[in-house]
Amino acid sequence: MATKKKFPNGRMASIKMSGGIREILTRAGEMEEEGRSIIHMEIGRPDFDSPKCAKDAAIKAIEEGNVHYTDMAGAYDLRCAVAEKYRRENGMDVDADKNVVITNGAMEALTASFLTLFEPGDEVIVPAPYFSAYADEIAISNAKLVAVPTKMENGFRVRVDDIAAAITPKTSAVLLNSPNNPSGAVLTKEDLEEIAAVAVERDIWVISDECYEKFVYDGGHVSIASLPGMAERTVTISAASKTWSMTGWRIGWVVAPEDMRPYVNKCHQNLTTCANSFAQAGVVEAFAGADADVEAMIAEYRRRRDMVVRWLNDIKGFEAATPAGAFYAFPKIAALGMDGFKFCSWLLEEAGVSTVPGEVFGMPGHIRIAYCRAYDYVEEGLARIKKAVESL
């Protein structure tokens, strides 16, 4: 007898089950199996290896039997390393026991934070374009995403007046991502001070996704939690994934106000129990000894960024802002007369270049190009794009 249960449930009804990055990657894979040469510019995965010191530390941890549960909030030495980093680099007063929870990547850190912070029906203001998973995670937490569009002419930096205009009695928080995926926008200290003033005045929270913190090419990174009045109303999210090219290690963290932290930890405990023990050991060593690896990676990404911008500015029908951070470009393609989905599908079939439509990120008329591949590989992809577009 068939069940009467129907899917999706109410929380997941707004979640799109197709048309995202993974579907594009699947089609690209099918074409490769057919013998086509495909340039992958869709997935935001650093192409560098993880630091050797981190790998050695993880191997040592396994060999020494560090293969069991850790403290649910994370190994104490890793929590201390996270806290010390934020005190030293970000000007934040962070305590390993009172503020830090180690999670299975930033995705779990975000989900656990949303489930802890939001009530059903709460509104979350999110500058667009935004990381595509935000919409799904907010929906799963039974809250509502309220998109605030940004403009390419302003480097995709959100204007505080637009945030203020979007606030309603149901507004719970603003979700910031700086440096931004997909646009590469980096909010300045002045931007953040203006947003902080509104957050304090209107008594709303800020969730600050800072996973690309080290990938800043113009200006510098500022954590909004370091500003006056913000420590008690800010949740800071980050991870090892991008900083040390450790995407598969799945280690992230939440830095939360002391009164929120036990509840984030309880949510995390019931989602995944704890993060991987020997992966945590590797990240401890990355904090201690992998600065040179990060510096080399950032220097190379800056070189690639500059090359990407030169190419994009030479493609007729493209308009592009210079990304100040991350490792993505987000050119406007509206002048070509196609929406992002149609253009990316055409580009994949015509030129063998896999990119992502802006619709996935809440901003139609753009595409995202990831330049986290070897310099010559990225340049070949851009040459193919230029040739294909100029044939239209």
N, C-alpha and C positions, 0 to 999 in steps of 0.2 A: 504494500500500500504506500503510495507516494506521500511524502511529508507535506504538511500545509505551510511549512516555513518557507518564506521567500527572501531572496537576497537581491540587493544588499540591505542591511539594516539601516535605520534612520541616520546613524552617524556617518555611514560610508556612502550614502546615496549621492553625495556631491563629488565623490572621488572618481576621476576619469581612469578607466581601466586599460586604455590603449592610447596610442599617439604620442607616447613619451620617448625619452632617450633610448630606453632599452629596445623598443620596437624598431627604431632606426638602426641601432646596432645589429639587431637580428637580421634585418634586410641586407645590411652591408655584409654580414657574415655569409648569407646565402649567395650573394653575388661573388664573393671570394671563392666559395666552393665551386662556382660555375667557371672559375678561371679569371675573373675580372681583377684588375689591380685597384685596390681601394685605399684612399688616404683617409685615415681616421682622425677627425677633428671634432668628435662629438663627446667623448668621455673625458672628464676632468680628473685624470689620474697622472700624477707626476711620473716622468719616465726615468728618474734617477733611482738607483738602488737605495735601500735603507742603509743607514750608517753601519759600518762594520762593527763598531764598538757596541751598538745595540744588539746586533745579531749574535755577537760573541757572548754578551751578557745573558741573552735568552737561552742560548745553548747551554751555558754554564748552569743556569737555573734549572733546566730540565735534567741535566746530568746529576745535579745535587739533590734532586727529588722535590724541587719547588713546583709541584704539579697539582696541588690541591686548592681548595677554596682559600681565598684571602678574606680579610675583613670585608664585609659587604660594601662598605664605603670605599674600598680600595686599600692596597698595601700602604702601610704607614709611610714608608720611605718615598713612595711615589706621591702621596698626598703632600708630604713635606716639600718635595721638589716643585710641585705645582704652586704651593703657597709661596715659596721663596722666590720663584720666577715672577709672580705677580707683584710681590713687594718690591723687588729689585727693578724690574723693567717697566711695570705699569703704574706704579705709584698707588697701589691698592693695599689696604690693610687686610690681609688674608691669613686665616689660621687653618692649619691642616685638619684639626678636629672639629672646628666650628663652622667651616665654610665650604669644604671641598668634598665632592663625591666623584669617584672614578667610575666611568661607564664604558659600555661596549660601543665606542665611537661617539661622534657628535650627534648622530641620528638618535641614539637612545637618550643622550643628554637632553636634546630638544624635546623628545616625546615625554620623558619623565618630568621635565620642567613644566610643559604644557598641562599634563594631567594633574600636576600638583597645584598649579596656579589658577587655572581657569575654571569658572563655573559654567554649566550649560547655558548657552546663549550669549556668553561674553563675546565682545568684539575685539579683534586684534588688528591693529593698524600695521600694514606691511607695505613699505615702499616697493613699487614695481619699476623695473623687473625684479623678480625674486627667485630664489632657489626653488625649484619645482616641488620638492618634498614638503615645503612649508604648508601648502594648501592641504595636502593629505594629512599631515600631522595635526594641524589645527582642527580639521574635520573629525578626526578620530578622538580628539579631546572634547568634542561636542561644542566647540566654539565656532566663531564666524570670522573669516578673513575679510578685512576691509582694505582693498588695494588703494594706494595713493600713487598715481603715476608720477614719474620723474621725467625730466627732459634731457635729451642728448646734448642740447646747447649748454646745459649746466653740468655737464659731465656725469649725468645720471645721479647727482647728489640731491637728496630729498630736501625740499624747502620746509622750514618749520611752520610757515603759514599754512601749508597744505596739510600738515599733520594736525595742527590746531583746528582746522576747518572740518576734519574728519571725526573729531572726538564727539561722542554722544554719551548719555548717561550709562550706556552699556559697555563703553570702552574699558577694557581691563589693562591693556598693554600695547606698547609699540615694539615691533620686532625689527631690529636693525641688523644689517649684515655688511660690515665694512672691514676690509675690502670686500666688494660685492661680487657674488656669482649670480648673474652672468655678465654684468656690465663692466666690472673692474673699477667701479667708483670707489673712492676713498673719502669718507667724511672728514672734514677738517675739525680742529679743536673748536673753532668758532661755531661750526654747524652743530656739534655735540653740545656745546654750552647752551645754545638756543633751545635745542630739544630738551635738555635737562631742565631748563627753567620752566618749560611747559609741563613736563612730567611732574615736577614738584608742585607747581601751582594747581594742576588739575588732579593730583593724586593718582597718577597712573604709573604702572610698572614699565620697565624696559627689559627686553630679552636681547642681549647683544651677542650675536654669532660672530666670533672673531677667529674662525678657522684659518683665514688667509692673512693673519696678522703680520707675518714675516714677509709677505709678498707685496711690498710697497715700493714703488719706483719713483714716485713724486711725492714729496712731503713726508709725513711720518704717521705712525699709528698712535691713536689715543683711545684708551678704554673709558667709556662713559661712566663706568662705576667709580672711577678715580675723581670725578668732579663733585663739588660740594652738594650734599643732599641726595646723592645717587646710590651710595653703597647699600642703603637699606631698602632700595626699590629696584635693584638691578640684578639680573641673573646673567652671568657671563659664561659663554659656552665656547669650548675649543677642543682640539684633538691633536694627536700625533700624526694623523694621516697625511696632511699636506706639508706641515713644517719639516718633517724628516722623511717624506716619501714612504710612509708606513700605512698605506690605506688598508692592507689586508690584516694588519695587526689588531685592528678594532679597539683602540684605546682612546677614549675621550674623557672629558671632565666637565663638571658643573661647579662654578663658584657662585654660591648663593648666600643671601643674608642668613644670619645665625638662626632666626626663628623659622625659616623655610627649610633649611638644610635637612633636618630629620625626616621631613615628609617627602622630600625628593629622594632621599636615601631609601625610605620604605617603598616608594614607587619603583625605584630601580631594583631593589631586592626582589620584588614580586614580578618584575619583567624578566630579569636575567640572572638573579642571585648575586653574581659578582663578575668582574672582568677577568680575563685570562691571566693566570698567575705569572707565567714566564714571559708573556708579552709585557706585563707591567714591569718586570725586572729589566727588560730591554729598554723601555721608555725612561726608566730612572737613569740609565747610562747615557741615553741620548741627551737628556737634560744636562748631564755633567760633562759630556765630552764630544758633542757633535756640532758645535758652533761652526767649525770650519766647513763641514758638509753643507750646512744651511747657507752660509755666505757664498759658496761656490755655485750652489743651485740658483740662488736669487740673481747672481750676476749673469748667469746664462739666460735666465728667463727675461731679464731686462733687455738683453741683446736680442732675443727672439721678439719681444714686444715691439721694439723699435723697427725691426724688419717687417713685422705684420702690419704695422701702421703705414709704412711706406707703400706696401702693396695695396692695401685697402684704399688708400687715397688715390691710387692710380687705376682703379676699376670703375669704369663708367656706370653710373646708376647706383653706386654705393655711396653712403655717407657714413663716416666713422669718427667717433671721438677717441682720443688717445686714452686708453685705460691707465689709471694711476696705480692699479694694483691687481692682485690675483693673476691668473694666467688665461684670461679670456678676452676676446674682442666681441663687440655686440653691434655690428654695422646695421644701418638702416637700408632696407632693400625695397621699400614701398614704391620707388620710382620705376621699378621693373614691371609693375603691374601684376604681381603675384603675391598671394599671402605667404607666410613663412612655411606652412606645411607643403604647399604646392611647389614652392621654390626649392626647398630642401630635397623633396622627392625627385624633382627634375634634375637637380644638381648631382644627386647620387647616381641616377641612371645615365645622365649625359656625360659627366666628368669623372665619376668614380670618387667623389669627395663626400664624406659623411659629416654633416653638420646638424644643428638642432634649431628648429623654428622658434621664434620669439614667443609664439603663443604658449609654449610650454612654460614660459617664465612670466606669463601674465602681461606680455607686451607684444601684440601683433606688429607685423611690418619690419621685424628685425630677424636676424639669425645669430646664433652663438657659435663662435669659432674658438676651439680650445687649442692653444699653442704649446701644450705640454708634451711635445714630441721633439725628436732631434731637429736641429735647425734646418738642414737640407730637406728633410721630410716635410716640415711645415711649409718651406718655401715652394716645394713642388706642388703641394696642395693649393697654395695661393695662385700659382701660375696656371693650374688647371681651372680654378674658379674664374680667373680673368679671361682665359681663352673661351670658356663656355659662355660667360655673360656677354662678351663682345660678339658672340655669334648670334645672339638673339635679334 
